[in-house]
Amino acid sequence: MTQPITTLHQIGQFIFSFQHVESALTELLVLMAKADDEAIRILVNELDYSKRVKTTDVMFARFVNLQRNPASAAKAEFHKLMDGLLKLGERRNEIVHSKYTSWINVDGASGIIRENSKLRSSKGIREGEEEEPLPETFDSDFKKLTLSLQELEQFRLKIIDWLYPE
């Protein structure tokens, strides 16, 4: 008998799956650098996620500009993907850095409450949000993650084609 998928399972699966995005970005940087792979990995290891995304975005634009027939449209497509990855990273941070509380209602059904707050120093307040996530709450997150990974792979293959045209 299989266990039902729980919200906690989905949270863990999302965090685990997100690591594939970080790895894919590193692979793109290694390819575009055309240098000692380990040296690039050492440097990239020191970048937080948003800096890794921004670095990959800039490196890709430079890489395209250095091609014989630069594909300017590819830079715009890639930048759009990087913007989406930054938003996905914000969602991951919300999930990782939230406070979780278990609850059980009078009928014995259980769930969790996710609480997250941000300081708005310009307003001098703390803003909070609360959510009672269900397993299906993460469906759109997984869809975005899957599509992003597919697009990253398409760009990886494009970079390889540019590097080795024959």
N, CA and C atoms as an extended XYZ file, in Angstrom:
498
Properties=species:S:1:pos:R:3:atomname:S:1:resname:S:1:resid:I:1 pbc="F F F"
N         0.837       -1.170        0.000 N   MET     1
C         0.000        0.000        0.000 CA  MET     1
C         0.893        1.249        0.000 C   MET     1
N         0.635        2.145       -0.924 N   THR     2
C         1.444        3.356       -1.002 CA  THR     2
C         0.881        4.432       -0.086 C   THR     2
N         1.779        5.206        0.448 N   GLN     3
C         1.404        6.304        1.332 CA  GLN     3
C         0.944        7.490        0.494 C   GLN     3
N        -0.036        8.243        0.955 N   PRO     4
C        -0.438        9.443        0.217 CA  PRO     4
C         0.671       10.489        0.248 C   PRO     4
N         0.732       11.279       -0.800 N   ILE     5
C         1.714       12.350       -0.846 CA  ILE     5
C         1.256       13.458        0.091 C   ILE     5
N         2.146       13.855        0.975 N   THR     6
C         1.807       14.879        1.966 CA  THR     6
C         2.435       16.211        1.581 C   THR     6
N         1.987       17.243        2.239 N   THR     7
C         2.566       18.569        2.029 CA  THR     7
C         4.044       18.565        2.393 C   THR     7
N         4.388       17.902        3.484 N   LEU     8
C         5.801       17.849        3.887 CA  LEU     8
C         6.652       17.153        2.826 C   LEU     8
N         6.103       16.104        2.219 N   HIS     9
C         6.800       15.418        1.130 CA  HIS     9
C         7.021       16.383       -0.031 C   HIS     9
N         6.002       17.155       -0.380 N   GLN    10
C         6.098       18.096       -1.495 CA  GLN    10
C         7.138       19.190       -1.210 C   GLN    10
N         7.170       19.661        0.025 N   ILE    11
C         8.166       20.672        0.397 CA  ILE    11
C         9.569       20.105        0.199 C   ILE    11
N         9.801       18.915        0.720 N   GLY    12
C        11.111       18.274        0.572 CA  GLY    12
C        11.450       18.003       -0.882 C   GLY    12
N        10.476       17.541       -1.654 N   GLN    13
C        10.704       17.249       -3.070 CA  GLN    13
C        11.047       18.522       -3.833 C   GLN    13
N        10.365       19.615       -3.514 N   PHE    14
C        10.649       20.886       -4.192 CA  PHE    14
C        12.069       21.358       -3.880 C   PHE    14
N        12.445       21.314       -2.624 N   ILE    15
C        13.793       21.751       -2.228 CA  ILE    15
C        14.848       20.861       -2.875 C   ILE    15
N        14.606       19.565       -2.879 N   PHE    16
C        15.535       18.620       -3.513 CA  PHE    16
C        15.637       18.886       -5.009 C   PHE    16
N        14.499       19.032       -5.662 N   SER    17
C        14.479       19.239       -7.112 CA  SER    17
C        15.110       20.559       -7.513 C   SER    17
N        14.994       21.550       -6.650 N   PHE    18
C        15.558       22.864       -6.942 CA  PHE    18
C        17.072       22.786       -7.116 C   PHE    18
N        17.704       21.838       -6.451 N   GLN    19
C        19.152       21.688       -6.566 CA  GLN    19
C        19.575       21.393       -7.999 C   GLN    19
N        18.671       20.785       -8.779 N   HIS    20
C        18.981       20.496      -10.179 CA  HIS    20
C        19.121       21.792      -10.980 C   HIS    20
N        18.349       22.807      -10.621 N   VAL    21
C        18.472       24.108      -11.280 CA  VAL    21
C        19.846       24.693      -10.992 C   VAL    21
N        20.258       24.660       -9.735 N   GLU    22
C        21.571       25.194       -9.374 CA  GLU    22
C        22.690       24.442      -10.108 C   GLU    22
N        22.562       23.141      -10.201 N   SER    23
C        23.565       22.339      -10.916 CA  SER    23
C        23.590       22.675      -12.399 C   SER    23
N        22.408       22.862      -12.980 N   ALA    24
C        22.334       23.191      -14.405 CA  ALA    24
C        22.988       24.540      -14.686 C   ALA    24
N        22.779       25.504      -13.801 N   LEU    25
C        23.427       26.811      -13.965 CA  LEU    25
C        24.949       26.673      -13.899 C   LEU    25
N        25.422       25.883      -12.963 N   THR    26
C        26.865       25.661      -12.842 CA  THR    26
C        27.415       25.032      -14.115 C   THR    26
N        26.698       24.060      -14.655 N   GLU    27
C        27.159       23.398      -15.885 CA  GLU    27
C        27.249       24.386      -17.044 C   GLU    27
N        26.281       25.303      -17.139 N   LEU    28
C        26.335       26.316      -18.191 CA  LEU    28
C        27.560       27.209      -18.018 C   LEU    28
N        27.826       27.616      -16.787 N   LEU    29
C        28.990       28.461      -16.527 CA  LEU    29
C        30.285       27.743      -16.881 C   LEU    29
N        30.379       26.471      -16.541 N   VAL    30
C        31.572       25.682      -16.856 CA  VAL    30
C        31.763       25.608      -18.371 C   VAL    30
N        30.682       25.342      -19.091 N   LEU    31
C        30.766       25.255      -20.554 CA  LEU    31
C        31.216       26.576      -21.171 C   LEU    31
N        30.580       27.659      -20.756 N   MET    32
C        30.865       28.961      -21.365 CA  MET    32
C        32.251       29.486      -21.016 C   MET    32
N        32.775       29.114      -19.860 N   ALA    33
C        34.080       29.614      -19.430 CA  ALA    33
C        35.221       29.023      -20.247 C   ALA    33
N        35.025       27.820      -20.755 N   LYS    34
C        36.063       27.144      -21.536 CA  LYS    34
C        37.404       27.183      -20.798 C   LYS    34
N        37.359       26.834      -19.525 N   ALA    35
C        38.554       26.876      -18.683 CA  ALA    35
C        38.624       25.590      -17.861 C   ALA    35
N        39.459       25.596      -16.875 N   ASP    36
C        39.581       24.468      -15.960 CA  ASP    36
C        38.249       24.289      -15.227 C   ASP    36
N        37.570       23.172      -15.481 N   ASP    37
C        36.248       22.927      -14.900 CA  ASP    37
C        36.236       23.062      -13.382 C   ASP    37
N        37.232       22.479      -12.751 N   GLU    38
C        37.255       22.499      -11.285 CA  GLU    38
C        37.452       23.914      -10.751 C   GLU    38
N        38.269       24.705      -11.432 N   ALA    39
C        38.482       26.090      -11.009 CA  ALA    39
C        37.166       26.867      -11.085 C   ALA    39
N        36.404       26.662      -12.141 N   ILE    40
C        35.114       27.345      -12.295 CA  ILE    40
C        34.158       26.885      -11.199 C   ILE    40
N        34.112       25.588      -10.932 N   ARG    41
C        33.227       25.060       -9.882 CA  ARG    41
C        33.597       25.635       -8.509 C   ARG    41
N        34.890       25.799       -8.258 N   ILE    42
C        35.328       26.388       -6.987 CA  ILE    42
C        34.811       27.813       -6.868 C   ILE    42
N        34.944       28.587       -7.927 N   LEU    43
C        34.469       29.976       -7.901 CA  LEU    43
C        32.947       30.050       -7.774 C   LEU    43
N        32.242       29.233       -8.531 N   VAL    44
C        30.780       29.241       -8.519 CA  VAL    44
C        30.242       28.815       -7.157 C   VAL    44
N        30.966       27.943       -6.495 N   ASN    45
C        30.543       27.460       -5.179 CA  ASN    45
C        30.372       28.606       -4.183 C   ASN    45
N        31.077       29.702       -4.399 N   GLU    46
C        31.011       30.845       -3.487 CA  GLU    46
C        29.871       31.807       -3.814 C   GLU    46
N        29.123       31.540       -4.879 N   LEU    47
C        28.018       32.416       -5.267 CA  LEU    47
C        26.716       31.927       -4.656 C   LEU    47
N        25.950       32.852       -4.058 N   ASP    48
C        24.617       32.453       -3.634 CA  ASP    48
C        23.754       32.295       -4.885 C   ASP    48
N        22.554       31.804       -4.721 N   TYR    49
C        21.724       31.471       -5.871 CA  TYR    49
C        21.473       32.671       -6.785 C   TYR    49
N        21.050       33.792       -6.246 N   SER    50
C        20.721       34.937       -7.109 CA  SER    50
C        21.957       35.441       -7.857 C   SER    50
N        23.112       35.407       -7.226 N   LYS    51
C        24.340       35.816       -7.909 CA  LYS    51
C        24.724       34.805       -8.986 C   LYS    51
N        24.449       33.547       -8.735 N   ARG    52
C        24.733       32.516       -9.741 CA  ARG    52
C        23.855       32.739      -10.973 C   ARG    52
N        22.581       33.068      -10.747 N   VAL    53
C        21.671       33.326      -11.865 CA  VAL    53
C        22.135       34.551      -12.642 C   VAL    53
N        22.437       35.639      -11.935 N   LYS    54
C        22.856       36.879      -12.600 CA  LYS    54
C        24.176       36.692      -13.344 C   LYS    54
N        25.102       35.954      -12.747 N   THR    55
C        26.383       35.678      -13.395 CA  THR    55
C        26.173       34.863      -14.662 C   THR    55
N        25.325       33.866      -14.599 N   THR    56
C        25.050       33.036      -15.769 CA  THR    56
C        24.412       33.871      -16.869 C   THR    56
N        23.514       34.768      -16.497 N   ASP    57
C        22.854       35.647      -17.463 CA  ASP    57
C        23.884       36.513      -18.190 C   ASP    57
N        24.783       37.143      -17.444 N   VAL    58
C        25.796       38.008      -18.043 CA  VAL    58
C        26.782       37.193      -18.879 C   VAL    58
N        27.203       36.039      -18.367 N   MET    59
C        28.132       35.185      -19.114 CA  MET    59
C        27.518       34.729      -20.431 C   MET    59
N        26.229       34.405      -20.407 N   PHE    60
C        25.572       33.962      -21.637 CA  PHE    60
C        25.552       35.094      -22.665 C   PHE    60
N        25.206       36.297      -22.242 N   ALA    61
C        25.175       37.441      -23.168 CA  ALA    61
C        26.561       37.663      -23.780 C   ALA    61
N        27.580       37.586      -22.950 N   ARG    62
C        28.950       37.751      -23.449 CA  ARG    62
C        29.312       36.622      -24.401 C   ARG    62
N        28.963       35.398      -24.028 N   PHE    63
C        29.254       34.234      -24.855 CA  PHE    63
C        28.607       34.393      -26.235 C   PHE    63
N        27.351       34.821      -26.260 N   VAL    64
C        26.651       35.018      -27.534 CA  VAL    64
C        27.342       36.110      -28.348 C   VAL    64
N        27.717       37.205      -27.703 N   ASN    65
C        28.378       38.310      -28.407 CA  ASN    65
C        29.689       37.889      -29.053 C   ASN    65
N        30.345       36.892      -28.500 N   LEU    66
C        31.629       36.422      -29.035 CA  LEU    66
C        31.469       35.444      -30.202 C   LEU    66
N        30.249       35.039      -30.505 N   GLN    67
C        30.022       34.107      -31.613 CA  GLN    67
C        30.153       34.836      -32.950 C   GLN    67
N        30.469       34.080      -33.994 N   ARG    68
C        30.612       34.672      -35.334 CA  ARG    68
C        29.316       35.329      -35.793 C   ARG    68
N        28.230       34.658      -35.610 N   ASN    69
C        26.913       35.192      -35.966 CA  ASN    69
C        26.080       35.242      -34.692 C   ASN    69
N        26.242       36.300      -33.901 N   PRO    70
C        25.542       36.347      -32.608 CA  PRO    70
C        24.025       36.257      -32.766 C   PRO    70
N        23.428       35.456      -31.941 N   ALA    71
C        21.966       35.261      -31.941 CA  ALA    71
C        21.377       36.144      -30.850 C   ALA    71
N        21.121       37.387      -31.186 N   SER    72
C        20.633       38.346      -30.193 CA  SER    72
C        19.316       37.917      -29.567 C   SER    72
N        18.469       37.247      -30.330 N   ALA    73
C        17.187       36.781      -29.794 CA  ALA    73
C        17.405       35.778      -28.664 C   ALA    73
N        18.466       34.994      -28.768 N   ALA    74
C        18.768       34.003      -27.731 CA  ALA    74
C        19.075       34.691      -26.404 C   ALA    74
N        19.728       35.859      -26.467 N   LYS    75
C        20.035       36.589      -25.234 CA  LYS    75
C        18.751       37.022      -24.527 C   LYS    75
N        17.781       37.506      -25.293 N   ALA    76
C        16.509       37.937      -24.702 CA  ALA    76
C        15.761       36.752      -24.105 C   ALA    76
N        15.748       35.630      -24.820 N   GLU    77
C        15.083       34.418      -24.313 CA  GLU    77
C        15.749       33.942      -23.026 C   GLU    77
N        17.073       33.950      -23.028 N   PHE    78
C        17.814       33.487      -21.866 CA  PHE    78
C        17.575       34.409      -20.681 C   PHE    78
N        17.581       35.710      -20.928 N   HIS    79
C        17.345       36.675      -19.846 CA  HIS    79
C        15.958       36.471      -19.242 C   HIS    79
N        14.973       36.195      -20.067 N   LYS    80
C        13.618       35.932      -19.575 CA  LYS    80
C        13.613       34.683      -18.684 C   LYS    80
N        14.336       33.661      -19.100 N   LEU    81
C        14.460       32.443      -18.297 CA  LEU    81
C        15.128       32.756      -16.961 C   LEU    81
N        16.188       33.567      -16.979 N   MET    82
C        16.890       33.910      -15.743 CA  MET    82
C        15.980       34.696      -14.799 C   MET    82
N        15.159       35.595      -15.337 N   ASP    83
C        14.190       36.321      -14.500 CA  ASP    83
C        13.226       35.349      -13.827 C   ASP    83
N        12.767       34.363      -14.591 N   GLY    84
C        11.880       33.349      -14.027 CA  GLY    84
C        12.567       32.530      -12.947 C   GLY    84
N        13.855       32.240      -13.156 N   LEU    85
C        14.606       31.480      -12.156 CA  LEU    85
C        14.816       32.283      -10.882 C   LEU    85
N        14.967       33.597      -11.013 N   LEU    86
C        15.079       34.433       -9.811 CA  LEU    86
C        13.776       34.381       -9.013 C   LEU    86
N        12.646       34.427       -9.686 N   LYS    87
C        11.348       34.344       -9.004 CA  LYS    87
C        11.165       32.975       -8.359 C   LYS    87
N        11.590       31.937       -9.067 N   LEU    88
C        11.507       30.584       -8.517 CA  LEU    88
C        12.402       30.468       -7.278 C   LEU    88
N        13.545       31.130       -7.303 N   GLY    89
C        14.435       31.147       -6.147 CA  GLY    89
C        13.816       31.866       -4.959 C   GLY    89
N        13.065       32.923       -5.229 N   GLU    90
C        12.358       33.618       -4.152 CA  GLU    90
C        11.328       32.686       -3.515 C   GLU    90
N        10.631       31.930       -4.343 N   ARG    91
C         9.646       30.967       -3.825 CA  ARG    91
C        10.345       29.898       -2.991 C   ARG    91
N        11.469       29.418       -3.463 N   ARG    92
C        12.235       28.421       -2.698 CA  ARG    92
C        12.643       29.001       -1.346 C   ARG    92
N        13.103       30.248       -1.336 N   ASN    93
C        13.501       30.881       -0.081 CA  ASN    93
C        12.325       31.034        0.872 C   ASN    93
N        11.156       31.384        0.344 N   GLU    94
C         9.959       31.465        1.189 CA  GLU    94
C         9.685       30.121        1.852 C   GLU    94
N         9.780       29.065        1.076 N   ILE    95
C         9.498       27.718        1.591 CA  ILE    95
C        10.536       27.310        2.626 C   ILE    95
N        11.802       27.537        2.317 N   VAL    96
C        12.885       27.111        3.204 CA  VAL    96
C        12.912       27.907        4.504 C   VAL    96
N        12.660       29.204        4.427 N   HIS    97
C        12.838       30.067        5.587 CA  HIS    97
C        11.544       30.355        6.342 C   HIS    97
N        10.498       29.639        6.033 N   SER    98
C         9.240       29.831        6.751 CA  SER    98
C         9.232       29.053        8.054 C   SER    98
N         8.295       29.432        8.900 N   LYS    99
C         8.043       28.697       10.145 CA  LYS    99
C         6.821       27.817        9.866 C   LYS    99
N         6.902       26.560       10.270 N   TYR   100
C         5.816       25.611       10.035 CA  TYR   100
C         5.236       25.131       11.361 C   TYR   100
N         3.919       25.038       11.392 N   THR   101
C         3.215       24.567       12.569 CA  THR   101
C         2.215       23.500       12.129 C   THR   101
N         2.122       22.419       12.893 N   SER   102
C         1.131       21.373       12.598 CA  SER   102
C        -0.202       21.742       13.226 C   SER   102
N        -1.282       21.275       12.608 N   TRP   103
C        -2.608       21.471       13.188 CA  TRP   103
C        -3.461       20.231       12.936 C   TRP   103
N        -4.432       20.026       13.786 N   ILE   104
C        -5.411       18.938       13.633 CA  ILE   104
C        -6.779       19.542       13.931 C   ILE   104
N        -7.729       19.323       13.013 N   ASN   105
C        -9.066       19.887       13.251 CA  ASN   105
C        -9.906       18.918       14.084 C   ASN   105
N       -11.154       19.299       14.389 N   VAL   106
C       -12.018       18.496       15.266 CA  VAL   106
C       -12.369       17.140       14.667 C   VAL   106
N       -12.249       17.022       13.335 N   ASP   107
C       -12.534       15.748       12.676 CA  ASP   107
C       -11.312       14.842       12.591 C   ASP   107
N       -10.171       15.316       13.100 N   GLY   108
C        -8.949       14.508       13.091 CA  GLY   108
C        -8.088       14.714       11.855 C   GLY   108
N        -8.522       15.561       10.921 N   ALA   109
C        -7.696       15.852        9.744 CA  ALA   109
C        -6.523       16.724       10.170 C   ALA   109
N        -5.383       16.466        9.566 N   SER   110
C        -4.196       17.231        9.953 CA  SER   110
C        -3.642       18.001        8.770 C   SER   110
N        -2.838       18.969        9.083 N   GLY   111
C        -2.189       19.779        8.067 CA  GLY   111
C        -1.090       20.596        8.689 C   GLY   111
N        -0.594       21.538        7.904 N   ILE   112
C         0.439       22.434        8.428 CA  ILE   112
C         0.084       23.869        8.047 C   ILE   112
N         0.631       24.779        8.817 N   ILE   113
C         0.501       26.201        8.522 CA  ILE   113
C         1.911       26.714        8.262 C   ILE   113
N         2.065       27.437        7.155 N   ARG   114
C         3.350       28.047        6.817 CA  ARG   114
C         3.240       29.536        7.102 C   ARG   114
N         4.161       30.035        7.902 N   GLU   115
C         4.196       31.463        8.216 CA  GLU   115
C         5.538       32.031        7.776 C   GLU   115
N         5.480       33.197        7.171 N   ASN   116
C         6.695       33.852        6.729 CA  ASN   116
C         6.517       35.340        6.958 C   ASN   116
N         7.556       35.993        7.390 N   SER   117
C         7.465       37.437        7.575 CA  SER   117
C         8.696       38.110        7.009 C   SER   117
N         8.486       39.345        6.593 N   LYS   118
C         9.568       40.151        6.037 CA  LYS   118
C         9.543       41.504        6.724 C   LYS   118
N        10.738       42.034        6.957 N   LEU   119
C        10.839       43.369        7.539 CA  LEU   119
C        10.825       44.393        6.414 C   LEU   119
N         9.976       45.378        6.561 N   ARG   120
C         9.898       46.495        5.609 CA  ARG   120
C        10.434       47.723        6.328 C   ARG   120
N        11.770       47.868        6.295 N   SER   121
C        12.411       48.942        7.065 CA  SER   121
C        11.945       50.324        6.628 C   SER   121
N        11.655       50.480        5.335 N   SER   122
C        11.211       51.802        4.878 CA  SER   122
C         9.869       52.185        5.486 C   SER   122
N         9.044       51.172        5.793 N   LYS   123
C         7.739       51.423        6.405 CA  LYS   123
C         7.788       51.256        7.927 C   LYS   123
N         8.869       50.683        8.403 N   GLY   124
C         9.007       50.445        9.832 CA  GLY   124
C         8.068       49.385       10.358 C   GLY   124
N         7.799       48.359        9.518 N   ILE   125
C         6.871       47.307        9.934 CA  ILE   125
C         7.404       45.934        9.557 C   ILE   125
N         6.773       44.940       10.155 N   ARG   126
C         7.021       43.546        9.788 CA  ARG   126
C         5.741       43.058        9.123 C   ARG   126
N         5.867       42.595        7.878 N   GLU   127
C         4.721       42.065        7.157 CA  GLU   127
C         4.764       40.550        7.234 C   GLU   127
N         3.636       39.957        7.522 N   GLY   128
C         3.577       38.511        7.617 CA  GLY   128
C         2.572       37.940        6.642 C   GLY   128
N         2.835       36.710        6.253 N   GLU   129
C         1.884       35.979        5.422 CA  GLU   129
C         1.701       34.596        6.016 C   GLU   129
N         0.541       34.043        5.801 N   GLU   130
C         0.230       32.726        6.350 CA  GLU   130
C        -0.471       31.924        5.268 C   GLU   130
N        -0.160       30.644        5.218 N   GLU   131
C        -0.713       29.761        4.203 CA  GLU   131
C        -0.927       28.389        4.834 C   GLU   131
N        -1.983       27.709        4.434 N   GLU   132
C        -2.202       26.319        4.820 CA  GLU   132
C        -1.998       25.475        3.568 C   GLU   132
N        -0.736       25.188        3.241 N   PRO   133
C        -0.466       24.500        1.978 CA  PRO   133
C        -0.966       23.052        1.982 C   PRO   133
N        -1.503       22.663        0.850 N   LEU   134
C        -1.894       21.283        0.588 CA  LEU   134
C        -0.897       20.715       -0.416 C   LEU   134
N        -0.851       19.399       -0.578 N   PRO   135
C         0.110       18.847       -1.541 CA  PRO   135
C        -0.004       19.473       -2.933 C   PRO   135
N        -1.224       19.752       -3.378 N   GLU   136
C        -1.406       20.320       -4.718 CA  GLU   136
C        -1.003       21.793       -4.798 C   GLU   136
N        -0.752       22.417       -3.656 N   THR   137
C        -0.279       23.799       -3.634 CA  THR   137
C         1.010       23.947       -4.436 C   THR   137
N         1.785       22.888       -4.494 N   PHE   138
C         3.093       22.938       -5.133 CA  PHE   138
C         3.063       22.548       -6.608 C   PHE   138
N         1.893       22.223       -7.141 N   ASP   139
C         1.801       21.808       -8.542 CA  ASP   139
C         2.376       22.852       -9.498 C   ASP   139
N         2.014       24.114       -9.303 N   SER   140
C         2.525       25.151      -10.213 CA  SER   140
C         4.028       25.349      -10.021 C   SER   140
N         4.507       25.193       -8.791 N   ASP   141
C         5.948       25.304       -8.537 CA  ASP   141
C         6.704       24.203       -9.285 C   ASP   141
N         6.182       22.980       -9.221 N   PHE   142
C         6.839       21.867       -9.915 CA  PHE   142
C         6.778       22.056      -11.430 C   PHE   142
N         5.680       22.594      -11.909 N   LYS   143
C         5.552       22.840      -13.349 CA  LYS   143
C         6.591       23.865      -13.796 C   LYS   143
N         6.725       24.962      -13.051 N   LYS   144
C         7.721       25.987      -13.375 CA  LYS   144
C         9.133       25.410      -13.300 C   LYS   144
N         9.378       24.592      -12.294 N   LEU   145
C        10.688       23.975      -12.119 CA  LEU   145
C        11.016       23.070      -13.307 C   LEU   145
N        10.059       22.245      -13.702 N   THR   146
C        10.267       21.316      -14.818 CA  THR   146
C        10.510       22.067      -16.118 C   THR   146
N         9.691       23.073      -16.394 N   LEU   147
C         9.856       23.857      -17.620 CA  LEU   147
C        11.191       24.587      -17.632 C   LEU   147
N        11.586       25.123      -16.495 N   SER   148
C        12.868       25.822      -16.406 CA  SER   148
C        14.031       24.875      -16.664 C   SER   148
N        13.967       23.682      -16.098 N   LEU   149
C        15.031       22.701      -16.332 CA  LEU   149
C        15.097       22.294      -17.804 C   LEU   149
N        13.952       22.164      -18.449 N   GLN   150
C        13.928       21.835      -19.876 CA  GLN   150
C        14.556       22.958      -20.703 C   GLN   150
N        14.227       24.195      -20.359 N   GLU   151
C        14.798       25.326      -21.087 CA  GLU   151
C        16.309       25.426      -20.852 C   GLU   151
N        16.735       25.194      -19.617 N   LEU   152
C        18.168       25.215      -19.332 CA  LEU   152
C        18.898       24.159      -20.160 C   LEU   152
N        18.296       22.999      -20.297 N   GLU   153
C        18.904       21.938      -21.107 CA  GLU   153
C        18.966       22.337      -22.574 C   GLU   153
N        17.928       22.986      -23.075 N   GLN   154
C        17.950       23.452      -24.469 CA  GLN   154
C        19.078       24.459      -24.684 C   GLN   154
N        19.275       25.356      -23.730 N   PHE   155
C        20.369       26.312      -23.861 CA  PHE   155
C        21.722       25.634      -23.720 C   PHE   155
N        21.817       24.624      -22.875 N   ARG   156
C        23.084       23.874      -22.755 CA  ARG   156
C        23.447       23.251      -24.090 C   ARG   156
N        22.468       22.649      -24.741 N   LEU   157
C        22.715       22.026      -26.052 CA  LEU   157
C        23.072       23.074      -27.103 C   LEU   157
N        22.452       24.236      -27.024 N   LYS   158
C        22.757       25.322      -27.954 CA  LYS   158
C        24.198       25.797      -27.766 C   LYS   158
N        24.623       25.920      -26.521 N   ILE   159
C        25.998       26.331      -26.229 CA  ILE   159
C        26.977       25.305      -26.788 C   ILE   159
N        26.678       24.025      -26.595 N   ILE   160
C        27.541       22.968      -27.134 CA  ILE   160
C        27.620       23.061      -28.652 C   ILE   160
N        26.491       23.318      -29.290 N   ASP   161
C        26.488       23.478      -30.752 CA  ASP   161
C        27.369       24.656      -31.184 C   ASP   161
N        27.301       25.762      -30.438 N   TRP   162
C        28.125       26.915      -30.771 CA  TRP   162
C        29.612       26.626      -30.540 C   TRP   162
N        29.899       25.877      -29.479 N   LEU   163
C        31.297       25.558      -29.185 CA  LEU   163
C        31.888       24.573      -30.185 C   LEU   163
N        31.076       23.612      -30.619 N   TYR   164
C        31.539       22.535      -31.502 CA  TYR   164
C        30.615       22.453      -32.705 C   TYR   164
N        30.726       23.379      -33.646 N   PRO   165
C        29.773       23.455      -34.756 CA  PRO   165
C        29.820       22.267      -35.722 C   PRO   165
N        30.890       21.565      -35.774 N   GLU   166
C        30.988       20.451      -36.723 CA  GLU   166
C        30.445       19.191      -36.153 C   GLU   166
